[in-house]
Each structure stands twice: as C-alpha cells, then as structure tokens.
C-alpha cells in the first residue's frame, strides 16, 4: 500500500508500483482526500481523517487482511504512522520516506506556495512544468508533467487552509509507538529534506539503530533516486 505526500497523488508511484509488483507484491496506491481522483473537501483533513480513509480503502481491497508493506512519503508517512498507531496489526512492515519535522516546515509559506502552484497548474501549466524540470534535473523524463497534473488535480485551497495553522503531530512519538518493523528513509538536509536539525535527531533516536538510512538526494527520494530507494528497501527486507 503506497501513500503519497501533500499535493501529490497515486501517480507519483508510477515507477515504484511496477518495481514492487516485480518483487511479488500486489500493489495499491491511494489518492488521499482532496488529492488526485478522491473527493474534494473543505474539512476533515486531519491525520486521523486521512488515516481512516486509507484504512477504509485497504479493508475493501484486502478484506481486512494485514498489509505486507505500507509505504508513506512525506505527509503520507505521517498518515501511515498515524494509521499503524491507531490500528496495531494493520501492516507487517512500514517504510516512511522523508517525513516532515514539526518545526522544520514554515507552514504558512507552504500553504501560500500550494495555493500559487495549484492555481498555476490549471491556468499556466507549461511554464510551471519547465520550471520543475529546471529545478529538478534528477527527475526522470515525464516526471515534471506528472507533477503538474498532480497539482492541477488537488484541492489547493482546502489543503492550504488545513496546513496554514500548522499540523499538530509528534513525529518521534509516532515512530516510537509503531509496533512493527520500520525503515526510515531520509533525504540529505542540504539537498532539501523536510526533516531538519533537532527534529531529525529526535526522529532518528526514536527508532532502533540501523533502521534509518540517509540517501544522497532531495525530499522526493523515490522520484530522484529510485534505484537507491529500491536497493535500500531490498536490503532491509532481506535482513529479516
């Protein structure tokens, strides 16, 4: 089960999904509320609400059987952690990819950027695509176009309104409470990680030694460094 980040959608996993399917998984990627093809909403954007939506989707798809591998990126990592904390036994293994730190994000600036980018994705998509391509040379061909489509599809105003006051969460507590094997994949701070400074230190210390890996890339690790992402996952899974 793959859970995307804010203003993204299930299409962000377009390379991850097939790679996991080749490894024998039956893969499902969700669209969080207000994103992708999921319903628009003016409320109900808390972590608990989003986690409940994912749980409902899984129950329909798997008939309530445990998920073998739950993967969440950024906001999706927080949703996944919230979910396994509320529902022990929901998943057998969890991968959290560059979760944000509570004090690492300027929530007001993030909200303003979301409003601007989602508007541009609808009204002026081509220049935005070119800017994304120039700013992210490590992205594979077609990734910027998919990113613009994600931005155009999501409810930017509702998402920005939910984020602007800040999102209440305690990442170290969520990690420490996860009663299953967890792999934490982090981007480099200097390359754009959303987990910085003391937030980062606390998140690493919340997990046993050896379960955090730092990859030399930016926040969207699966976009920028898929081979390293998969190699790290394979090694972790093989280790038991």
N, C-alpha and C positions, 0 to 999 in steps of 0.2 A: 504494500500500500504506500503510495507516494503522495506527499502533501507539499504543495508549493508555498512560496513566500508571498508577501504583500504585493499587490498589483500584477501578479503573475497568474498562471493557470496551469491546468494539466499539461498543456502543450510544452511547458518548459522541460518535461521529462522525455522529449521525443527521441533522444538517444539513449537515455538511461533505461527506459522501459524495455526496448528490444534487447539491450545488453543483459538485463536481468532475466528476460524470457529465455535467452540462450543458455542461461545458467539453471534453467528448470523451473523458474518461478512463474506462476500465473499472476500477472501484474495488473493492478488497478491504480489509476491516478485520478484524484478527485479535483473538482473545482470548488473552492471554499465559497461560502455565502458572499454575494456581491462581486464575485470573480467569474471569468470565463462564461460558461453557459448556465451557471447557477442563478437562482432568482436574485433580483435587485432587492435591497432592503435599506430602510432608514434607521433600523435599530437591530439589536441582537448580534453585535459584532464582538462580544467579549470572547476571551479564550475558551470559557466554558461553553458558550453557544457554538463556536466553531468546532470544538471537540465533540460536542453532541451530534453535530451534523455528520462528522466523519464516522462516528460510531454507528449512526443510523445507516449510512451507506454500506459500511462493512457488514452489518448484520444482514442486509438484503443480499449482498454479493456472496458472502461466505456461509450464510445460515448460522451465524454466531460462532463459527469455529475460530480459534485464535489465528491471528495474522502471524505468519512466519517472520516477516521482516517489515517493519514500519520505518519509513524514511521521511524526515521533515526538513525542509530548508527554511532558514530564517524564521519568519512568522510561523511557517509550517512546523518548525522544530519545537516552538513553544506550544503549539496546538497538540502535537504528538506527545510531548511531555505531560501536558495537562490531561490528556486522554488516558495515558497509562497510569497516571497517578490516581485518577478517579475510578479506573476500571482495571484493577490488577488481573493479570491473566489475559488481557486483551491481545497482547502481542508477545511473541517469544524473544524477539531481538529488536533493538531500536538504534537507528542512526540519526544523529542530529547534526545538520550541516550549518555551520556558522550562525548559531542563534545570536540574537542581539543581546547586548547588555542594557540593563535598565537605565543606567546613566551614560551609556556610550552613544545614545541617539539624541539628537535635537528634534524632539517630536513635533514641535511647531513647524520647523523648517522642512521636515519630512512631509508633513501634511500639505504644506504650500507647494512643494515640489510635485506631489502626487496630483494635486488639482491642476497644476500647469501642464504636466506631462500627459495626463489623460485627456485634457482638452486638445492639446496639440496632436495627439494620436488620431483624433477624429477630424480635426479641421485642417491639419497641415502635416500629414504623416511622412511624406518623402524627406523633407529636411530633418525631421527627428530621426528617421532611420539612418540617414547619412551621419548625423552626429553620433549616434550609438556605435556605428561601425568604426568611426574615427577614434572614439574614446575607448573601445574595447577590441583592440587588434587580435586578441587571443580567441575571440569568439569564432566559431565555425561559420562558413557561408550560410546565409539564411537565418542566422540566429537573431540579428537585429530586426529583421522583418517580423519574425515571430514575437519578439518583444513588443514591437509597436502594436501588433494585433492584440496582445495581452492587455496593453494599456487601453486600447480602444474598447475592449470588451468589458472592462471592470467599471464598477460604480465609483468613480473617483471622488465625488463629493461625499458620499456616505462613508467611504473608507477614511478620507481625510478628517471628517468630523469625529470619527471614532478614535483616531490616533492623536489629534491635536492636543488634548489634555494630558497625553501620556498613557501608556498601557501599564496597568498595575500587575507586576509579576516579580517573582523572586527566582531567578534562574538557578542559582546554586541549590536552593531548597527543592526545586523541581527535579534537578539532576540527582540530588541525594536521595529523594523519595522514590525514584524509579526502581522498582523491584524486578529488574530484568537486565540482561547484558546490554550495555550502552556503548556505542562508538561515537565519539565526538570529533567531527572533522572541522578544523578551523582554518580560515584563511590567514594570511600574514597581515599583521596590523598595518604595516606600511603600504600594503597593496589594496587596502580597502575593506578589511574585516569590520564587521559590526559589533565585535566583542573586544573591548579595549581596556588597557590598564588594570585597575583593581577589579573591574567586572570580570575580566579574562582570568586573572589569577584565582578569583574565588570559584569560577566555573571549573577550572582545571582541578583545583583542590577538592571539589565536591565529588569527583569520580576517583575510582581506584587508579593507581599508577598504571600507565600503559594503555589506557583507554581513550586518550586524546591524541590526535595526530594533527600536526600543522603542515599544510601543503603550501608550496610557494606560489600562491595565486591570490586573486581577489575574492570578494564576497560570494559570487556565484561559482562555486568550485566546480559543480557538475557542468557548467557551461564552458568554463575556461580551461579546465584540466581534467577532462573525463577519464583519460587513461590512468592518471594518478588516483583519481577517485575510485575507479574500479579495482585497481591493484591493491589499494589500501583496504577496501572492503573485502576482497578475496582473502587477503592475508588474515584479517580479523576473523572472518568466518572459519577459515581453516584452523585457526588457533583454538577452536573449541567454543 
